[in-house]
Amino acid sequence: MAGTLVVGAGPTGLVLALQLARYGVPVRLIDAAYTPTVESRAAVLHRRRLQLFERMEIGEAVLELGWPCRRVVAYSDRKPVVSEDADLLTLPQNELESALGERLRALDVKVERGVRLVHLEQDAAKVRVYLRGPDGETSAEYSYVAGCDGAESTVRHILDIPFAGPQHAASFAMADVAVDVDLPRDGIALFLAPGNVAAMLPLRGDLWRIILERASGFDAMPSLDDFRSALYLGGVQARGYGEPRWLANYRTTRRRVAAMAKGRVFLAGDAAHVHSPLGALGMNVGIADAENLAWKLALTYRHGASETLLGSYRTEREAVAMRLSRLTGSFAAAGANRKLRERLREAFVGPQIGYARSAAVSPGRTPPPQPGTRAPDGVLIRAGGGAETSIFALASSLRHLLLIFTYRRDQFVHELLVALGRLGEIVETCVVARDAAIGGAHLLDPTGAVFRTYGAEGEPQYVLIRPDTFVAARGALRDYRQLLAYLRELYENAEAPAAASRTP
């Protein structure tokens, strides 16, 4: 039986399928469309997504395609009113999808196009799906199904999960066009006027992505003159415009599902929640959904993790969707500078996400970084060879990364390594020391920067980092039995890895 069927080959589905393939889970990826996306669509990647692509060994390819942006500035009455530092990459969605698809093909996974999900049935052990494609109607069984098939999700409709939100719909228009204008090309500019917002995002080459938000809506597909007029009213003095490479308009409401999973079927991305296109929040949150779900599906499929782990996808990502539905809103209605600054951070920097209340995180208050928060990255040196590495590079596999910070040979290190036993399939352990004189050290932190970042300058500490780079557990090394209790609760019945075939 194939491991997982992913429905929908947009950024969310592609990332999920790619991560599952990297983790050795058999995966099949289908999309109802006969051809890949050719429109630009979403065009902004947050830094956290770029860090994920680095771990997925696709970071360099994505960076070469995109354009870096270091700040976001909002203007009102032709004056800058809010400026926020950022670490963004503008990259049209179709180009990102192409790069992800190429990486998938290198792992012997292809997108099966023109294949539509018609129906599904599930029980406690499997999901049976009924498909319609170029070869007619077929059926197959999978361990899990993931619906990444957009706001009109077939998977969501079949599951009959409500998709609700505010009645007010915001109207947007977008264009990719060359503009001769004196604006810095290392940042994103927003121009605010009563009831209207115009945003300019630099793309590679001489192109700009222009996004208009208009409270009164658009009666028809906007023309280039509509974009010129909106930018002029916002104070943009452009010397000339090229012919638009792409034009689009639509209305959207902020909506989210009542549940992001039902039995063995999961929802991710726009199938579960929709947001404003400004900042490409929807694409970024959808990719984060895929990242969260992938390692949990993989550990469950390959190692028999407890139901608690897979169930935490719902609790963690539904909380994020709920928070974003409350926070995100119209730039045109943002009003005061304080609220506008908050809105800029939400859209272009990304909200601070934490999973402190998740069942997949060890409870308890500790010094930062606390369980449930994102682990900081840091540069370390491999003992013996002297090669440089980083925490995120070490956390790029399916196994949790256990960092043990110590200044001395410690009896608890040996006790913990012995006690982990077969959980070595789940956890990769690295002893971190300040210098090579500490016997048994795997990694060195000669400057002490990582020790300081992790608050490990006192007695020996352990920090367990999940495959999605969130802290799962931490504490004093002498209390390592709390760590073992947490791991055994989630992985007590862990088995040897399942076969990693990718054949559907």
Helices and strands as residue ranges (DSSP letters): E 2-7, H 11-22, E 27-31, E 44-46, H 47-55, H 59-65, E 67-76, E 79-90, H 93-106, E 111-113, E 116-122, E 127-133, E 136-147, H 154-159, E 163-164, E 170-180, E 187-193, E 196-202, E 207-214, H 224-233, E 240-241, E 246-252, E 255-257, E 261-262, E 265-267, G 269-271, E 273-274, H 281-303, H 307-327, H 337-344, I 345-349, E 379-382, E 388-390, H 391-394, E 400-405, H 411-420, G 421-425, E 427-433, E 443-444, H 449-453, E 461-465, E 471-476, G 477-479, H 480-491
